[in-house]
Amino acid sequence: MRIAIIGAGNVGGGLGAGFAQAGHEVVFGVRDPNSEKTRAATASVGGARATNPAEAALDAEVVIFALRWDAVPQNAAALPDMDGRVVIDAMNRFSGDPARSTAQDLAELLPGAKVVKAFNTTGFENMSTAIGRHDKAVMFIAGDHPEANAVAASLASDLGFQPEDVGGLANAKPLEEMVKVWLALTERHGRSIAFALSEG
C-alpha cells in the first residue's frame, strides 16, 4: 500500500519505519524535504522518500497526519481533494479546546475525507517493534466509516498490534486522554509499554 505520512518527526518516522518493514511504500509529506530531520527520517526508513504534502498525498492510498496540531491547518489546506479518501489521525492534543479531539477538527478541515483515529496510544518507539513483543499490544481505532476503520485495522495488524475498533469518531477524544495515562505509566515502566487486553 502507498502511504503518505504528513510529518517526519518522531511519530511520523516511527510509523514510516514500521510500515516500510511491513512492505508498504512510504512517502513523507513535509514543508522542507531537505531538512536534517527529514533526511534522518528517510534514512531510517528503507526506500522512503520525501516531498511536499500535496504531492505526497496525491496518489497515496492512505494519508496519515503525524504533526503538532498548530501545523495541521496549513498542511491540510495544502492537500488535494480528499473527498472519500482515508485519512488517519495519529496525533494527540496537549493544548487548545479540551472538549474536542484532533480527529474531529481534522475531519472539519478535510470535509468528505474518511478520518480515522489510530496510532496515538503508545510511544513512537513501539510502532516499529510491536511485531517482536512477547505480548499482543492493542491499537485502538475510532472512526465513522467502517471501511476506513478496516484499513486502519489492517495497518495496525501489519505493525504487530491487535486492532480494536471502539466505534465512531466521537470516541477519538477518550483515546487522546488515554495517552496521558500511558505517559504517567512511562515514569515507572519506561516507554516500551503499550496497552493490552486480558480476557478471563
N, C-alpha and C positions, 0 to 999 in steps of 0.2 A: 504494500500500500504506500502511496506517496503522501507523506505527512509534512505539512508546513508548521513550523513552530515559531510563533511570533515572540521573539525574545531569546537571547543566548546567554542568559545568566545561569545561576546555579540550577534552578528548576528546569529551564529550557535545555540546558546542557545535559542534565541528568536524564531527562526524558529522551533526548536525542540519542544518547549513548545506549539506553535500554532498547529503544525501537530499532536502532541500527543492528544491535546484536541479535534481535529477533528477525532480521531480514527485511525490514522496511526501508524505504528510501526517505531520507530526511533532508529537508532544506530549511535553513533558518531565515526568517524574515526580520531584518534589523535595520536601524537607521544608518549605521555605518558598517558595512560588510567587512571593512578592513581594520576595524578596531582591534586592539590587543585582546579584549575579552572575546570577541567573535572568532578571532583566529585560534584562540585557545579552545573554544568550544568545537569548532570544526576539526581541529587536530585530534581531539579526543573521541570524535565520532567518525568511524571509518566510512569514507565515501560521501560524507555530508558536504554541502556547500552552503554559501550564504549569499543573500541578495536582499533587495528591499522588500518590505512586507507585501506590497501589491503584486510583485512578480512571484514571490514565494507562494502566495495563496491562489494565484491564477488557475493553475491546473492541479492543485492539491485535492486529494480525496477527503482529507480531514485537515482542519486548521485548529491548532492549539494555541491558546493565549497563555503565556508564562511571563508576565510583566508586573512591575509595580503598578498599582491602579492609576496613578497620576499620568502614566504613559499610555494608558489604554485608549482614551477617546481619540487622540491624534492618530494612533495606529489603526484603530477600527475605521476611521474616516478614510484612510488611505487604501482600504481593500476594495477589490472589485465587487460586483453584485454578489452577495452571499445568500440570496434567496434560495431556500431549500437545501442549503449545504450544512454539513455537520461541523459545528464549532465546539470545541471542548475548552472549558474554563478550568485551568489548573492553578488558579490564584487564590489568595486569601487577603481579606481586608483587615488591616490593623488600625485604620483611621477612617474618618468620614461617617456617613449615616450608619449607625449601629443596627438599624432595623432592616437594612437591605443587604442582599448578597451581591458580590461582584457578578455572579452569573445572571441575576435578574437585570442588573444595569447593562451588562454586555448584550443581553437579548434586546434591550431597548435601543442600543446603539446599532445593532445589526438586525433590523426588522426583517422577518422572513427566514432568518437562519435558525437551524435546529440546534439550540445551545444546550450543552450537557455539562454538568459539574462533575469533575473527577480529578484524580491525581493531586489532591490537596490535603490529605490527612496523614501524611508521613513525610519524612525528610527527603530532599532531593537525592541524597546519597543512596537511598533504598530503591530508587527507580531502576537502577541497572543491576541490582543484586538480589532482587526478590526471588529469582529462579533458584538461587543456591541456598535459600533459607531452609532450616530444618522444619519450621512451622509453615503454615499457609496464611500469609498476611492477607488481610481483606482490603479491597479497594471499593469504597462506596461510590455510587453513581446516582445522580438525580437529573431528571430531565422530563420534559413534556411530550417528547416524541419517541415512542418505543423503538423505532428503527434506528434512531441516533443513539439511544441508550445502548442498544445491542452492539453498535460499532465501538462505543467506548468500552463496553464489557469485553469484547474480543481483544481490544488493545491491552486492557488490563491483564487478561489471561496471558497474552504474549509476553508480558513483563514478569509473569510468575505469580501474579496476585489472584486471589479468589474474588471475582466481581460480585458485588451485592447491590442490586437496584433498590433504592429506597423511595422511589416514587417521583413525583413531579418536581419542577424547578423550585417550587416553594420550599422544598426541603434542602435547598442548597445552603441556606443560612445556618441551620444546625450543623451541617458538615463543616462550615467555616469555623464554628465555635469549637468543634472537636479538636482542631489543630492547637487551640490554646491548652487543652488537656494534654495533648501529645508533647507540646513544648515544656509543660511543667514536669512531665514524666522524664524527659531527657535529662533533667538536672540530676536525677538519681541513676538512670539506666543508660544514658548515652543516646546518641542519635540513630542507632541502628534498629531501634524498636519500631513496631507497627501494630496497628490494631488487628485482632483476630477474633473469630467466633468459636465458642466452645459449645458443643451440643451434648446434652446429657443422654 
